[in-house]
């Protein structure tokens, strides 16, 4: 792992206390803009101001729990990177549909289901790796960047709800955006680090001058206690089988978005990044699923790693995981302060738009870099190019897609879900004929190591397999042949390869290989050849990513699998 | 390209007899290595340093030979030490849980300096 130039605080670095708090506050300023999504649901549900503020506080509680879970580094849960949680447009469409057709209980119940499905996907990610390659994660990131920027542009132009461009919106947004860009590009130190927060403050000031700062929601919180514990106000969870498909797609899209974001966070921290670390990805997806389940349980929508925050960490060079913990603690405190929810909701739309446009630029280019980091052959070009084009049509032909059956709405009504669904399906189709196979038959007799090495080395070169993987496979094959020894009928070897795995199958006469889980003692190894064979089996088990040996008719078959 | 056939070369640095091994060590040549090591030990060498810098990989047969040589050295009141155990070879020692079964020092120079003082 090589530290990239320009990274101020890497993922494991300690951050000075003042910088830690300011950086966390800046992220919270960015995350708070996503409270807009649950606010839409609150208005749709007809909450009164008191219930709305309590709902927003619960949303902050979910964000606090989600951020801590996503950032923590542990064996099963957490990405280990600075990946704060935010609300997402992925949940919005299906949640609105559930709310309108079944009420709050169905919306929260199905959110728990989506979170559960996502959590269940996490342990299977490594096996699903061929279906979710890093260029698709890059595509997801790029589409998210485009979606953020597109939505941002709508707010910048002030065309929400009506079609004409509002000059005051544009002026406010230009002031906020210009501040962010100037501070980020032409200044150093604190102003560069906190460009987004300062830009938002300038935007809010401009809004106040132009009479666009609506503080009525803040005023409505004046009657509330200064601090209080938010209460779970709408208890009840219902399952609706008809909504399983849309919420399953939510789980898949959310997983892909997490994969893209965690991969980006890994890449920001490693100049030599080539492919994602799956332990971190699985932990991130599990954390995201659990966070969404928690959200559904306390009565909020599901969350996702917030792409704009990952973009912000790239823009500022502060990527320490500890910032995530600070965000979580501050959000936890803010969840008990009703006026905080009011202040966040008072940020004017043009300011949110400027922020989304600024961060969308970083997210979009990060996604494009992930795509182009891979060699794009014809198959990948079709998968990525076609999916990207189709994703864009979801926004262009929104009205036409709105006439499709309800079960298809969550897919076709959202560019991210449509693009990723296309990419996953096309990638699946394009895998036909990708796997290459070659075989080698060894006659009975002493081990011809050179022939075996030459076979794997030549095929590895032809298949452009990584040298390190071929080297491990060569050891494994020689070790298997050493244990088998000379067998009547010789030995059949078959090597097969696609870009994700190198598999070797060895068929021979006799019994399957012993593959013990525990190493024989050094005494046993020295004492007999049986001890040496057990050591061989133990080494094979440890060196291959997967291994099995079983009887196949009158012969035995040993299979070695190496991830690529 | 590194030559894959096993080669064994002996040099001396003071009291330390250095055995530089290169290539692959497996069942086809492990006994040749054992014979060389046993010959050196029975000829009265008291400090045997096996340099693994040029070893590409080793199989279970090689590990057995090294364990047998370790026992033989003990019987002869000699020291049997490995050095420059790097990369994939070190990974194999680690996978086999055998790093602790041998005395392993860093580079040849470090090992000679340490053993020369002992």
Interface residues (C-beta under 8 A of the other chain):
Chain A: X446 X447 X449 X450 X453 X468 X471 X472 X474 X475 X478 X479 X482 X483 X519 X522 X525 X526 X531 X532 X533 X535 X536 X538 X539 X542 X543
Chain B: X4 X24 X26 X27 X28 X57 X59 X60 X61 X63 X64 X67 X68 X71 X88 X91 X92 X95 X96 X97 X98 X101
